[in-house]
């Protein structure tokens, strides 16, 4: 990955050779270039188990000065020390309607210009979803899957061709996820297209 092209590390403890916390302690401090942020995405955990793991991860990220985002648990992102939350479009829409005051606080986080994803991030898969995501108040978008990925083998990858359409349709920073390695020889091309950064699941595997 080009040093000038930022990447976001998204966790998946199911593919790590040891438990998440000791594995993060072992791998993250030595990463170079260092990730611009970390998204704790452990979708199979109960709310209680995720919250416990998130607290441990937040403690580590504070020491590493690594911005941390929750995944699909927006209540955990209300803490001032947390950079934000990343959610599927439908989930954020439903939650923000039920919790308008809390949603407003999270959206406010995204109004500050920072060199990493923060506030409310939304996952989109189709160009038709961009406008809905913008109306939801999103701070940044993650477009996926860009290339074939073992994480979602049945999802048709977008490829590079439609990326300019996503970028031209959105004033928000756009990150891409899916099928990217670390380092990735396509980083320069993605950067030239206007992509803000890559989201990498396999960066520490």
C-alpha positions as CSV (number, residue, x, y, z in Angstrom):
1,X,0.0,0.0,0.0
2,X,1.3,3.4,-0.9
3,X,2.4,5.4,2.2
4,X,0.3,8.3,0.9
5,X,-2.8,6.1,0.4
6,X,-4.4,5.4,3.8
7,X,-5.9,2.1,4.8
8,X,-8.4,1.2,7.5
9,X,-8.0,-2.1,9.3
10,X,-11.3,-4.0,9.9
11,X,-11.1,-6.9,12.3
12,X,-12.3,-10.4,11.8
13,X,-11.1,-12.6,14.7
14,X,-12.4,-15.8,12.9
15,X,-9.4,-15.7,10.6
16,X,-6.8,-14.9,13.2
17,X,-4.6,-17.7,14.6
18,X,-5.2,-16.6,18.2
19,X,-7.7,-14.6,20.3
20,X,-8.3,-11.0,19.1
21,X,-6.8,-8.9,21.9
22,X,-3.4,-10.7,22.2
23,X,-3.2,-10.9,18.4
24,X,-3.8,-7.2,18.0
25,X,-1.2,-6.5,20.6
26,X,1.3,-8.6,18.7
27,X,0.6,-7.3,15.2
28,X,-0.6,-3.7,15.2
29,X,2.3,-1.9,16.8
30,X,4.7,-3.0,14.1
31,X,2.5,-2.2,11.1
32,X,4.2,0.1,8.6
33,X,2.5,2.2,7.3
34,X,0.3,2.4,10.3
35,X,-3.5,2.1,9.7
36,X,-5.5,5.4,9.7
37,X,-8.2,3.8,11.8
38,X,-9.6,0.5,13.0
39,X,-13.2,-0.8,12.7
40,X,-14.0,-3.5,15.2
41,X,-16.3,-5.7,13.1
42,X,-17.2,-8.9,15.0
43,X,-20.7,-9.5,13.7
44,X,-21.3,-12.9,15.4
45,X,-21.0,-11.6,19.0
46,X,-23.8,-10.8,21.3
47,X,-24.2,-7.2,22.3
48,X,-22.6,-7.9,25.7
49,X,-19.7,-9.8,24.3
50,X,-19.1,-7.2,21.7
51,X,-19.2,-4.4,24.2
52,X,-16.6,-6.1,26.4
53,X,-14.3,-6.7,23.4
54,X,-14.8,-3.1,22.3
55,X,-13.7,-1.7,25.7
56,X,-10.5,-3.8,25.6
57,X,-9.8,-2.7,22.0
58,X,-10.5,1.0,22.9
59,X,-7.9,0.8,25.6
60,X,-5.3,-0.5,23.2
61,X,-6.2,2.0,20.5
62,X,-5.9,4.9,22.9
63,X,-2.3,3.8,23.7
64,X,-1.6,3.4,20.0
65,X,-3.3,6.7,19.1
66,X,-5.3,4.7,16.6
67,X,-8.9,6.0,15.9
68,X,-11.5,3.3,16.7
69,X,-14.9,2.9,15.2
70,X,-17.7,0.6,16.4
71,X,-19.5,-1.6,13.9
72,X,-23.3,-1.7,14.0
73,X,-23.3,-0.6,17.7
74,X,-23.8,3.1,17.5
75,X,-24.4,3.5,21.2
76,X,-20.7,2.7,21.9
77,X,-19.6,5.5,19.5
78,X,-21.3,8.2,21.7
79,X,-18.1,8.3,23.8
80,X,-16.0,11.3,22.9
81,X,-12.9,9.1,22.7
82,X,-14.4,6.9,19.9
83,X,-14.1,8.2,16.3
84,X,-17.5,6.9,15.2
85,X,-19.5,4.0,14.0
86,X,-19.9,2.1,10.7
87,X,-23.2,0.5,9.8
88,X,-25.2,-0.9,6.9
89,X,-27.5,1.7,5.4
90,X,-30.7,0.1,6.5
91,X,-29.5,-0.4,10.0
92,X,-28.4,3.2,10.4
93,X,-31.7,4.5,8.9
94,X,-33.7,2.4,11.4
95,X,-31.6,3.3,14.4
96,X,-31.4,7.0,13.7
97,X,-35.2,7.2,13.5
98,X,-35.6,5.5,16.9
99,X,-32.8,7.5,18.5
100,X,-32.8,11.0,16.8
101,X,-30.9,12.8,19.6
102,X,-28.1,10.2,19.8
103,X,-27.9,10.0,16.0
104,X,-27.5,13.8,16.0
105,X,-24.5,13.5,18.3
106,X,-22.9,11.0,16.1
107,X,-23.5,13.0,13.0
108,X,-22.0,16.0,14.6
109,X,-18.7,14.0,15.0
110,X,-18.5,13.7,11.3
111,X,-18.6,17.4,10.6
112,X,-15.0,18.0,11.6
113,X,-12.4,17.5,8.9
114,X,-10.1,14.7,9.9
115,X,-7.7,12.5,7.9
116,X,-9.5,9.3,8.9
117,X,-13.0,8.0,8.8
118,X,-15.1,9.3,11.7
119,X,-18.7,10.1,12.5
120,X,-21.2,7.8,10.8
121,X,-19.9,5.6,8.0
122,X,-22.4,3.8,5.7
123,X,-21.8,0.6,3.6
124,X,-23.2,0.8,0.1
125,X,-23.2,-1.7,-2.7
126,X,-25.0,0.0,-5.5
127,X,-24.9,3.5,-7.1
128,X,-28.6,3.9,-6.4
129,X,-27.8,3.8,-2.7
130,X,-25.6,6.9,-2.7
131,X,-28.4,9.5,-2.6
132,X,-30.1,7.6,0.3
133,X,-26.9,7.5,2.2
134,X,-26.3,11.2,1.7
135,X,-29.8,12.0,2.9
136,X,-29.1,9.9,6.0
137,X,-26.4,12.3,7.0
138,X,-23.5,9.9,6.5
139,X,-20.0,11.2,7.1
140,X,-18.3,8.8,4.7
141,X,-19.1,5.8,2.6
142,X,-17.6,2.4,2.1
143,X,-18.3,0.9,-1.3
144,X,-18.1,-2.9,-1.5
145,X,-17.2,-5.5,-2.7
146,X,-14.7,-4.0,-5.0
147,X,-13.0,-7.2,-6.0
148,X,-13.9,-10.9,-5.4
149,X,-13.5,-11.7,-1.7
150,X,-13.6,-14.9,0.4
151,X,-15.6,-13.0,3.0
152,X,-18.7,-12.7,0.7
153,X,-18.0,-15.1,-2.2
154,X,-21.5,-15.0,-3.6
155,X,-21.5,-11.2,-3.9
156,X,-20.8,-9.9,-7.4
157,X,-17.7,-7.6,-7.3
158,X,-18.1,-4.1,-8.6
159,X,-14.7,-3.8,-10.2
160,X,-12.9,-0.5,-11.0
161,X,-15.2,0.6,-13.9
162,X,-18.1,2.1,-11.8
163,X,-15.9,3.7,-9.1
164,X,-15.8,7.1,-10.8
165,X,-19.6,7.2,-10.9
166,X,-19.7,6.6,-7.1
167,X,-17.1,9.3,-6.5
168,X,-18.7,11.9,-8.8
169,X,-22.1,11.2,-7.1
170,X,-20.9,11.8,-3.6
171,X,-19.3,14.8,-1.9
172,X,-18.4,12.5,0.9
173,X,-15.1,10.6,1.3
174,X,-15.4,7.1,-0.3
175,X,-13.4,4.1,0.9
176,X,-13.4,0.7,-0.8
177,X,-13.6,-2.8,0.6
178,X,-13.3,-6.2,-0.8
179,X,-10.5,-8.3,-2.3
180,X,-7.7,-5.9,-1.5
181,X,-4.4,-7.2,-0.2
182,X,-1.9,-5.4,1.9
183,X,0.2,-3.9,0.4
184,X,-1.9,-3.8,-2.8
185,X,-0.4,-2.9,-6.2
186,X,-3.7,-1.2,-7.2
187,X,-3.4,1.4,-4.5
188,X,-2.0,4.1,-6.8
189,X,-4.8,3.5,-9.3
190,X,-7.5,3.8,-6.6
191,X,-5.9,7.0,-5.3
192,X,-5.8,8.4,-8.8
193,X,-9.6,7.7,-9.2
194,X,-10.3,9.7,-6.1
195,X,-10.8,7.0,-3.5
196,X,-10.0,8.2,0.0
197,X,-8.6,4.9,1.3
198,X,-8.9,1.2,1.4
199,X,-10.5,-1.0,4.1
200,X,-8.5,-4.1,4.6
201,X,-9.6,-7.3,6.5
202,X,-6.4,-9.3,5.8
203,X,-3.8,-6.6,6.7
204,X,-2.7,-8.5,9.8
205,X,-3.2,-12.1,8.7
